[in-house]
Amino acid sequence: MRLNILCAFSCKLAIALLLTGCTEEERLFGPGEDTLRISATITPSAATRMQMGDKGNEQFQPGDRISLQVTPQDLHLAGRIPYTLQLTSNGWLPALTWTEIGSPRARFTAFYPAQPAQDAETFTHSVAIDQRKAENFFASDLLVASVEADRGTPVTLSFQHRLSLIKLSLSSAHTFSTEQLAQATVQVHACLTVTVDTSSGALLATDTQMPAEDVLFHPTREAVYYAVLPPQTIRDAWRQQGWIEISVGGEIFTYRAPQQLEGGEAFTALMPGQQLTLRLKLDKNQPVDDWANKTVWTYGLKDIPTTDKWGYAFDVPKDGKHYSTLGLKWKKDYGWYDCNKVNPLYPPQGDSEMCWAAAASNMIYWWLDQNKEYVERFAYTGPKEYLNALQCEVFEHYKKAFPNKGGHVYEALDWFFTGRPIEEAKPDVEHGFFKAVLGENAKIASYVPVVQGSTFTETLKQAFRSQQAIECNLSYKGGYLHAINIWGAKFDEKGDVTHIYITDNNDRDLGSQEEHPFLDSFLTQAGILEKAVRYTPNGVFMESSTPEDFSMEIIQLCTLGLQQEAWKSYFDRYISYPTQKCMDAR
């Protein structure tokens, strides 16, 4: 009996051991299916990125090939395992197993289209320079997926577009037909290559010194053009000399890279996985730049809030209604300045007549900021401190040099920068601080009389394009003249200026008023003011502080450029010699 019981127990034990035993593979990697179950989809990488498949779709088709980098997530294993997979009716082949990966967990990074070199830590992806043919256009894109997965779980690769897409729509009011626009040749200055991290799929920053090429857009029948480009910084030369060139109907149009996008945010780079949409109107004798419905700021100004976030500078009740003027409080990071007179009111006293000097000072502060690296290298020691609207070292310097009389902004700028003489200036006050760079007594400021609305709008556009600061001369009733600064402008659907954003050196009270909730917003200590503009047969007028009173005629604009070519020329010819030490005679 004992023998029989023992025999029975031994049999049960053997069965139990058989049922609970494991293979060497399962002991190492844990239970689960050995064959990898791989699926791949294409998902939007950003709301603004248009999805375009190479067969008119956004899903993979049989015959598509991907590169797959498998990185085991095991501390005892190092390196990547490269594969090239092709989609078939039986899935992605060749089939992979966890056994050959050698780890129960791994990171899977995949690229489409498949990349030829997979052993290096990085690889270079290039877009086609001529994307007019569909095969070149679609092959230029790069889709990346990266995910970690455990043995026994599906490996779902969600591919996203990693490059940038420009969508360019052409239209013409009266010069070109839709058929002509659809046959245009469009090219853009851009870098062609981007470096990609093989393990993670991350894009490395494009070298800003890399040569740019002229990339030809892919056309469609609807006069809409596309170009796939690596993410990259927008260069200054593309803003100043031209970025996109369009040849149509025997005409050539050049489009400069814009300073801002439609939402008002600064346009500094083509972003990964995002689409930039441009709408250009092509007509003879009309600018190509798309100014319609945009708010544009002087070069160098940044992080300016949209006007719906501004407060009210002041309010004028009229006929039982409130007419409030929008204002923005000064902040150093914004990049604009607002030197104010201490004594702005009549009769003349103190600095009451020196609006021209205050306006020139604001432009000088902007110029010093935008040329900061050059100015520091030059070892400039002249006036530069700006604490607030009433503590402006540059404005104080003008007050020391000039009597309380009217003057010209362009003359004041030339006097400060190059030493060009002004009869009223005191000879013992230092001036011509940058004559070594810009040329002694040189004229560097420009002025344009405003004779009609088109002159005003085009001068502002040219100043924004050319990275210039802007001063504006106003004529009041009775012949009183006043100088202010323009820091931005709002354009309507036709590309005409409807509002300007100004600083007025006569409004010192706005900078110190008490802030509190007001109407549907708040009363703010304003520096910049929003002012409406009206065009009449007699000239261009700015709205005064009185609602619907357009009595301030805009008669002249003065602009100041950065003079960066002069800076470069100066430092190119400047030679620094080491200091020679004197030896003691013994």
DOGUVEX-771593 format. One line per 3 residues: number of its first residue (from 0); their letters; for each residue z, x, y of C-alpha. Coordinates in Angstrom, 3 decimals, padded with zeros to 6 digits. Layout:
# residues N
NUM) A) Z/X/Y | ...
END
This chain:
# residues 586
0) MRL) 000.000/000.000/000.000 | 000.926/002.775/002.337 | -002.360/004.460/001.549
3) NIL) -004.322/001.302/002.204 | -002.573/000.722/005.526 | -003.200/004.305/006.557
6) CAF) -006.806/004.003/005.578 | -007.177/000.810/007.549 | -005.519/002.403/010.615
9) SCK) -007.801/005.410/010.377 | -010.867/003.187/010.317 | -009.724/001.257/013.387
12) LAI) -009.009/004.503/015.204 | -012.469/005.806/014.393 | -014.052/002.608/015.706
15) ALL) -011.995/002.848/018.896 | -013.027/006.436/019.398 | -016.649/005.472/018.892
18) LTG) -016.449/002.685/021.444 | -014.659/004.704/024.127 | -016.470/008.009/023.696
21) CTE) -018.815/009.358/026.497 | -021.839/011.624/026.770 | -021.644/015.022/028.483
24) EER) -023.767/013.585/031.322 | -021.368/010.683/031.916 | -018.375/012.996/031.770
27) LFG) -019.837/015.096/034.571 | -021.295/012.392/036.829 | -019.473/009.204/035.932
30) PGE) -020.915/006.021/034.469 | -024.036/004.425/035.873 | -027.792/004.250/035.529
33) DTL) -029.381/007.706/035.449 | -032.770/006.782/036.933 | -032.847/006.516/040.736
36) RIS) -033.917/003.119/042.021 | -035.738/003.950/045.273 | -037.053/001.405/047.762
39) ATI) -038.489/001.999/051.231 | -038.859/-000.265/054.264 | -039.857/000.255/057.891
42) TPS) -037.427/-001.073/060.488 | -037.562/-001.065/064.305 | -035.770/001.941/065.785
45) AAT) -035.403/000.386/069.240 | -036.123/-002.959/070.827 | -038.758/-001.401/073.046
48) RMQ) -040.681/000.404/070.289 | -043.840/-001.313/069.145 | -044.283/-001.229/065.380
51) MGD) -047.723/-000.197/064.195 | -048.631/000.351/060.554 | -051.536/002.510/059.470
54) KGN) -053.143/-000.449/057.684 | -052.368/-003.100/060.261 | -048.939/-003.698/058.753
57) EQF) -045.403/-002.407/058.788 | -044.743/-001.945/055.094 | -045.706/000.725/052.613
60) QPG) -048.773/000.212/050.440 | -049.739/001.697/047.048 | -051.059/005.194/047.600
63) DRI) -048.679/006.033/050.474 | -046.875/009.356/050.029 | -043.511/010.464/051.418
66) SLQ) -041.596/013.739/051.463 | -038.065/013.416/050.107 | -035.273/015.926/050.602
69) VTP) -032.272/015.409/048.298 | -029.044/017.188/049.246 | -026.299/016.931/046.572
72) QDL) -022.939/016.065/048.141 | -020.971/018.316/045.816 | -018.970/021.252/047.137
75) HLA) -020.045/023.327/044.136 | -023.746/022.750/044.774 | -025.777/024.045/047.687
78) GRI) -029.293/023.600/048.970 | -031.872/020.851/048.984 | -034.230/019.597/046.318
81) PYT) -037.691/018.720/047.700 | -039.944/016.048/046.231 | -043.182/014.330/047.133
84) LQL) -043.307/010.708/045.994 | -046.195/008.259/045.897 | -045.942/004.486/045.858
87) TSN) -047.556/002.896/042.786 | -047.464/-000.510/041.131 | -044.492/000.862/039.169
90) GWL) -042.596/002.000/042.256 | -042.168/005.448/043.788 | -043.249/008.162/041.339
93) PAL) -042.447/010.549/039.864 | -039.229/008.851/038.807 | -036.103/010.859/039.636
96) TWT) -032.805/011.027/037.757 | -029.260/011.785/038.758 | -029.159/014.363/035.988
99) EIG) -031.670/016.603/037.731 | -029.859/016.147/041.053 | -026.655/017.357/039.423
102) SPR) -024.216/015.405/041.596 | -022.795/011.852/041.537 | -023.535/011.507/045.279
105) ARF) -026.392/012.798/047.417 | -028.063/012.485/050.819 | -031.689/011.383/050.781
108) TAF) -033.848/012.250/053.813 | -037.464/011.135/053.737 | -040.496/011.617/055.989
111) YPA) -043.718/009.684/056.361 | -046.409/010.880/056.352 | -045.578/013.450/053.684
114) QPA) -045.090/016.940/055.095 | -046.872/019.940/053.535 | -044.005/022.466/053.858
117) QDA) -040.579/021.462/052.576 | -038.673/024.667/051.792 | -037.732/025.741/055.331
120) ETF) -034.698/024.486/057.259 | -037.029/023.019/059.890 | -040.674/022.073/060.124
123) THS) -043.075/021.408/062.984 | -044.763/018.044/063.366 | -047.851/017.879/065.573
126) VAI) -049.641/014.875/067.016 | -053.422/014.794/067.246 | -054.873/015.914/070.563
129) DQR) -057.681/013.350/070.120 | -056.154/010.037/069.028 | -059.226/007.909/069.696
132) KAE) -059.956/007.588/065.974 | -057.550/005.345/064.080 | -056.831/007.891/061.359
135) NFF) -055.780/010.528/063.898 | -053.683/008.067/065.867 | -051.712/006.716/062.907
138) ASD) -051.295/010.149/061.312 | -049.662/011.371/064.536 | -046.605/009.180/064.091
141) LLV) -043.513/010.362/062.228 | -041.161/008.011/060.390 | -037.801/009.217/059.115
144) ASV) -035.160/007.714/056.829 | -031.805/009.199/055.864 | -029.088/007.679/053.682
147) EAD) -026.323/008.679/051.290 | -026.037/006.990/047.892 | -023.866/007.126/044.777
150) RGT) -025.009/007.275/041.191 | -025.776/003.804/039.933 | -026.498/002.317/043.378
153) PVT) -029.986/001.753/044.837 | -031.384/004.313/047.271 | -032.711/002.200/050.148
156) LSF) -034.750/004.236/052.619 | -035.003/002.467/055.987 | -037.692/004.323/057.906
159) QHR) -037.681/004.396/061.705 | -040.224/005.724/064.194 | -038.953/008.972/065.712
162) LSL) -041.711/009.751/068.211 | -042.522/008.093/071.540 | -045.277/005.562/072.111
165) IKL) -047.066/004.992/075.423 | -048.755/001.619/075.827 | -051.159/001.581/078.773
168) SLS) -052.748/-001.684/079.946 | -055.673/-001.508/082.378 | -056.816/-004.257/084.726
171) SAH) -059.097/-004.525/087.744 | -059.246/-007.160/090.470 | -062.883/-006.732/091.477
174) TFS) -064.286/-003.316/090.510 | -064.458/-003.121/086.700 | -065.056/-005.672/083.951
177) TEQ) -062.824/-005.971/080.891 | -065.638/-004.455/078.820 | -065.780/-001.422/081.118
180) LAQ) -062.018/-000.998/081.029 | -062.076/-001.148/077.220 | -064.561/001.758/077.206
183) ATV) -062.514/004.026/079.473 | -061.439/007.521/078.479 | -057.710/007.970/079.018
186) QVH) -055.772/011.205/078.627 | -052.205/012.317/079.304 | -050.642/015.751/079.847
189) ACL) -048.085/016.325/077.085 | -046.731/018.760/074.513 | -048.127/018.206/071.022
192) TVT) -045.383/019.476/068.718 | -041.763/018.811/067.873 | -039.392/020.669/065.552
195) VDT) -037.609/018.581/062.911 | -034.453/019.395/060.935 | -035.471/019.078/057.285
198) SSG) -032.040/018.050/055.983 | -031.076/015.403/058.555 | -034.411/014.377/060.059
201) ALL) -033.092/015.036/063.580 | -035.587/016.090/066.252 | -034.805/019.295/068.109
204) ATD) -035.305/019.487/071.871 | -038.839/020.361/072.958 | -039.133/023.607/074.910
207) TQM) -039.948/022.729/078.530 | -042.009/025.933/078.771 | -044.280/024.898/075.910
210) PAE) -047.924/024.565/077.027 | -049.134/021.022/077.636 | -052.458/019.666/076.403
213) DVL) -054.611/016.680/077.396 | -054.028/014.054/074.696 | -056.684/011.341/074.403
216) FHP) -055.398/007.764/074.000 | -056.328/005.382/071.171 | -058.361/002.445/072.620
219) TRE) -058.401/-001.265/071.726 | -060.845/-004.017/072.638 | -058.372/-005.593/075.081
222) AVY) -058.348/-002.536/077.416 | -054.950/-001.547/076.045 | -054.495/002.105/075.115
225) YAV) -051.884/003.837/072.961 | -050.722/007.422/072.500 | -048.081/008.750/070.108
228) LPP) -046.240/011.737/071.602 | -043.193/013.858/070.792 | -040.102/013.054/072.889
231) QTI) -040.125/015.391/075.900 | -038.923/015.895/079.453 | -041.202/014.746/082.270
234) RDA) -042.178/017.818/084.273 | -042.247/018.059/088.064 | -045.925/019.019/088.005
237) WRQ) -046.760/015.712/086.300 | -045.094/013.829/089.161 | -046.777/015.847/091.880
240) QGW) -050.227/016.754/090.563 | -050.940/014.008/088.049 | -049.949/012.941/084.550
243) IEI) -052.524/010.452/083.250 | -056.256/010.627/083.987 | -058.576/007.646/083.508
246) SVG) -062.381/007.890/083.517 | -064.162/004.545/083.809 | -067.483/003.404/085.264
249) GEI) -068.241/006.829/086.700 | -064.903/006.932/088.553 | -061.869/009.118/087.832
252) FTY) -058.343/007.892/088.589 | -055.230/010.047/088.439 | -051.801/008.555/087.827
255) RAP) -048.658/010.522/088.654 | -045.594/010.164/086.466 | -043.319/007.582/088.135
258) QQL) -039.856/008.397/089.435 | -038.406/005.169/088.052 | -039.023/002.523/085.433
261) EGG) -039.343/-001.186/086.163 | -035.613/-001.771/085.749 | -034.840/000.821/088.421
264) EAF) -033.550/003.501/086.036 | -034.760/007.048/086.539 | -037.727/008.087/084.393
267) TAL) -036.901/011.580/083.188 | -038.212/011.765/079.620 | -040.164/010.139/076.811
270) MPG) -037.432/008.943/074.462 | -037.466/009.088/070.634 | -038.388/005.836/068.925
273) QQL) -039.106/004.029/072.192 | -042.180/002.603/073.871 | -043.112/003.231/077.492
276) TLR) -045.263/000.401/078.873 | -047.500/001.105/081.872 | -049.711/-001.444/083.636
279) LKL) -052.318/000.040/085.949 | -054.744/-001.719/088.277 | -057.968/000.205/088.808
282) DKN) -059.983/-000.595/091.905 | -061.956/001.656/094.209 | -060.130/002.834/097.327
285) QPV) -056.810/001.681/095.910 | -053.979/003.858/094.564 | -053.577/003.932/090.820
288) DDW) -049.789/004.214/090.985 | -048.108/001.040/089.789 | -045.660/000.181/092.582
291) ANK) -045.645/-003.570/091.940 | -042.193/-005.182/091.828 | -040.369/-001.845/091.810
294) TVW) -037.491/-000.390/093.788 | -038.091/003.322/094.418 | -035.610/005.890/095.719
297) TYG) -036.030/009.249/097.403 | -036.343/012.139/094.979 | -032.992/013.429/093.758
300) LKD) -031.066/010.201/094.266 | -029.526/009.063/090.993 | -027.355/006.411/089.376
303) IPT) -027.970/003.973/092.243 | -026.683/000.560/091.084 | -029.106/-002.351/091.158
306) TDK) -028.631/-004.490/094.269 | -027.061/-007.345/092.299 | -024.026/-005.057/091.939
309) WGY) -023.799/-004.258/095.664 | -021.338/-005.898/098.012 | -021.842/-007.352/101.478
312) AFD) -021.796/-004.988/104.455 | -021.391/-007.814/106.962 | -022.018/-011.510/107.399
315) VPK) -023.497/-013.466/110.308 | -022.843/-017.233/110.300 | -025.713/-019.297/111.675
318) DGK) -026.325/-023.041/111.628 | -023.469/-023.528/109.186 | -024.842/-020.957/106.745
321) HYS) -023.854/-017.416/105.840 | -026.426/-014.639/106.244 | -025.041/-011.595/104.478
324) TLG) -026.514/-008.094/104.458 | -026.195/-006.142/101.221 | -024.519/-002.743/101.415
327) LKW) -023.605/000.145/099.119 | -020.574/002.381/099.585 | -021.220/006.131/099.765
330) KKD) -020.594/008.204/096.664 | -021.389/011.911/096.495 | -023.156/011.664/093.143
333) YGW) -025.718/009.220/094.576 | -027.364/012.000/096.607 | -027.833/010.269/099.995
336) YDC) -025.912/010.949/103.220 | -024.786/008.933/106.228 | -023.640/010.988/109.220
339) NKV) -022.343/008.615/111.900 | -021.791/009.015/115.612 | -018.204/009.035/116.810
342) NPL) -019.231/007.140/119.967 | -022.183/004.927/119.073 | -021.792/002.390/121.885
345) YPP) -023.154/002.273/125.411 | -022.528/003.707/128.052 | -023.547/007.223/127.022
348) QGD) -020.638/009.450/126.082 | -019.771/012.015/123.437 | -022.587/011.816/120.860
351) SEM) -023.890/008.335/121.698 | -027.484/009.528/122.303 | -027.696/011.893/119.328
354) CWA) -029.058/009.570/116.633 | -031.899/012.071/116.115 | -029.395/014.831/115.256
357) AAA) -027.456/012.596/112.855 | -030.671/011.560/111.076 | -031.827/015.189/110.856
360) SNM) -028.409/016.176/109.465 | -028.722/013.645/106.640 | -032.088/015.122/105.676
363) IYW) -030.656/018.650/105.773 | -027.783/017.725/103.454 | -030.297/016.213/101.005
366) WLD) -032.469/019.354/101.266 | -029.530/021.675/100.584 | -028.562/019.593/097.536
369) QNK) -032.036/019.500/096.012 | -032.554/023.235/096.604 | -029.029/024.116/095.495
372) EYV) -029.956/026.962/093.142 | -032.268/028.573/095.685 | -029.755/028.095/098.512
375) ERF) -026.958/029.724/096.523 | -029.200/032.603/095.492 | -030.192/033.052/099.142
378) AYT) -026.461/033.299/099.999 | -026.672/030.700/102.773 | -023.553/030.705/104.982
381) GPK) -024.496/028.125/107.622 | -023.026/024.633/108.103 | -022.995/022.561/104.905
384) EYL) -019.690/020.673/104.454 | -019.805/016.869/104.292 | -016.450/015.148/103.857
387) NAL) -017.351/011.678/105.084 | -019.547/009.901/107.631 | -017.492/011.203/110.570
390) QCE) -016.816/014.706/109.271 | -020.244/016.290/108.925 | -020.448/020.011/109.631
393) VFE) -024.227/019.995/110.149 | -024.048/017.167/112.705 | -021.206/018.981/114.479
396) HYK) -023.414/022.069/114.657 | -026.059/020.076/116.529 | -023.410/018.750/118.919
399) KAF) -022.413/022.322/119.764 | -026.015/023.285/120.469 | -027.381/020.247/122.332
402) PNK) -026.352/017.937/125.175 | -025.846/014.224/124.569 | -029.480/013.320/125.169
405) GGH) -032.365/011.920/123.168 | -034.467/014.192/120.970 | -037.028/014.390/118.168
408) VYE) -036.033/014.652/114.516 | -038.973/016.864/113.537 | -038.115/019.320/116.340
411) ALD) -034.458/019.324/115.283 | -035.423/020.173/111.695 | -037.750/023.005/112.711
414) WFF) -035.026/024.419/115.003 | -032.442/024.385/112.200 | -034.634/025.779/109.414
417) TGR) -037.045/028.211/111.089 | -035.622/028.759/114.576 | -038.474/027.052/116.412
420) PIE) -037.134/026.854/119.984 | -036.078/023.673/121.794 | -035.579/023.970/125.536
423) EAK) -032.288/022.023/125.639 | -030.615/024.110/122.912 | -027.890/026.586/123.816
426) PDV) -029.234/030.057/122.980 | -025.949/031.361/121.586 | -025.716/028.737/118.803
429) EHG) -027.056/030.061/115.518 | -030.236/028.462/114.150 | -033.283/029.351/112.056
432) FFK) -031.096/029.649/108.964 | -034.052/029.812/106.549 | -036.698/031.544/108.668
435) AVL) -036.840/034.418/106.169 | -038.007/031.942/103.530 | -040.048/029.437/105.533
438) GEN) -041.376/031.651/108.309 | -039.959/032.203/111.783 | -040.740/029.341/114.197
441) AKI) -042.766/027.573/111.490 | -043.240/023.802/111.539 | -041.952/022.306/108.297
444) ASY) -041.357/018.641/109.195 | -044.174/016.097/109.502 | -044.361/012.870/111.480
447) VPV) -046.728/009.910/111.235 | -047.125/007.166/113.870 | -046.941/003.717/112.264
450) VQG) -049.832/001.685/113.632 | -050.115/-000.970/110.913 | -048.556/-002.155/107.680
453) STF) -050.798/-000.082/105.438 | -049.791/003.096/107.281 | -046.122/002.303/106.738
456) TET) -046.461/001.480/103.036 | -048.752/004.401/102.216 | -046.590/006.915/104.101
459) LKQ) -043.521/005.807/102.151 | -045.401/006.004/098.854 | -046.652/009.479/099.663
462) AFR) -043.141/010.596/100.581 | -041.732/009.258/097.305 | -044.541/010.915/095.332
465) SQQ) -044.136/014.236/097.136 | -040.342/014.449/096.869 | -039.686/014.133/100.596
468) AIE) -036.784/012.804/102.657 | -037.692/010.135/105.239 | -036.548/009.428/108.804
471) CNL) -037.625/006.334/110.721 | -037.904/005.750/114.489 | -037.222/002.233/115.757
474) SYK) -038.065/000.688/119.105 | -035.786/-002.104/120.339 | -036.388/-004.643/123.050
477) GGY) -036.257/-002.965/126.435 | -037.718/000.290/125.117 | -034.527/001.608/123.508
480) LHA) -035.313/004.090/120.697 | -033.207/004.819/117.632 | -033.492/007.142/114.595
483) INI) -032.327/006.111/111.109 | -032.926/007.323/107.539 | -034.844/005.535/104.778
486) WGA) -033.622/006.329/101.248 | -035.512/003.743/099.218 | -037.888/000.786/099.303
489) KFD) -038.578/-002.413/097.391 | -042.204/-003.325/096.650 | -043.705/-006.762/095.976
492) EKG) -046.293/-007.731/093.357 | -049.071/-006.311/095.567 | -047.346/-002.956/095.969
495) DVT) -046.369/-003.577/099.615 | -042.921/-002.745/100.996 | -040.719/-005.818/101.530
498) HIY) -037.309/-004.161/102.032 | -036.079/-000.710/102.943 | -032.714/000.884/102.173
501) ITD) -031.397/002.668/105.244 | -028.442/004.540/106.667 | -027.751/003.813/110.338
504) NND) -025.691/006.341/112.310 | -024.573/003.566/114.700 | -022.495/001.640/112.125
507) RDL) -019.338/003.757/111.818 | -017.254/000.568/111.666 | -018.804/-000.424/108.316
510) GSQ) -017.520/002.727/106.660 | -013.883/001.952/107.402 | -013.690/-001.840/107.202
513) EEH) -011.214/-003.464/104.833 | -012.692/-004.318/101.442 | -011.913/-007.706/099.913
516) PFL) -013.536/-010.560/097.956 | -016.063/-012.428/100.059 | -018.161/-015.495/099.230
519) DSF) -019.678/-014.924/095.772 | -019.214/-011.140/095.968 | -017.089/-008.766/098.073
522) LTQ) -017.071/-007.060/101.461 | -017.696/-003.337/101.035 | -017.407/-000.190/103.111
525) AGI) -021.140/000.205/103.408 | -023.263/003.286/103.920 | -026.700/002.120/102.784
528) LEK) -027.962/-001.274/103.993 | -030.778/-003.433/102.645 | -033.159/-004.459/105.447
531) AVR) -036.154/-006.776/105.244 | -039.530/-005.723/106.668 | -042.136/-007.981/108.282
534) YTP) -045.787/-007.214/109.066 | -047.443/-008.696/112.156 | -050.699/-008.029/114.053
537) NGV) -048.547/-006.192/116.601 | -046.898/-003.812/114.147 | -044.246/-003.438/111.440
540) FME) -040.749/-004.736/112.175 | -037.334/-004.398/110.542 | -034.809/-007.217/110.590
543) SST) -031.891/-006.651/112.955 | -028.272/-007.691/112.337 | -029.200/-011.186/113.519
546) PED) -030.747/-013.324/110.757 | -034.535/-013.703/111.008 | -034.611/-011.492/114.105
549) FSM) -037.371/-008.957/113.436 | -037.139/-007.239/116.803 | -036.875/-003.612/115.650
552) EII) -040.371/-002.137/115.542 | -040.959/000.786/113.172 | -043.025/003.156/115.297
555) QLC) -042.852/006.521/113.521 | -041.857/008.166/110.243 | -040.780/011.783/109.814
558) TLG) -040.716/013.506/106.418 | -039.194/016.715/105.078 | -040.332/018.331/101.824
561) LQQ) -038.398/020.670/099.555 | -040.587/023.707/100.381 | -040.189/024.982/096.838
564) EAW) -043.441/026.945/096.887 | -042.038/028.911/099.821 | -038.835/029.501/097.871
567) KSY) -040.754/030.804/094.850 | -042.905/033.033/097.012 | -039.835/034.419/098.759
570) FDR) -038.013/035.361/095.574 | -041.190/036.708/093.956 | -041.540/039.292/096.713
573) YIS) -037.821/039.936/097.105 | -036.735/043.200/095.440 | -033.088/043.964/094.864
576) YPT) -032.051/047.632/094.915 | -028.756/048.899/093.475 | -026.140/050.098/095.914
579) QKC) -026.086/053.865/096.164 | -022.640/055.417/095.914 | -021.597/058.245/098.212
582) MDA) -020.000/061.277/096.597 | -017.071/063.088/098.141 | -017.969/066.562/099.362
585) R) -015.615/069.024/097.783
END
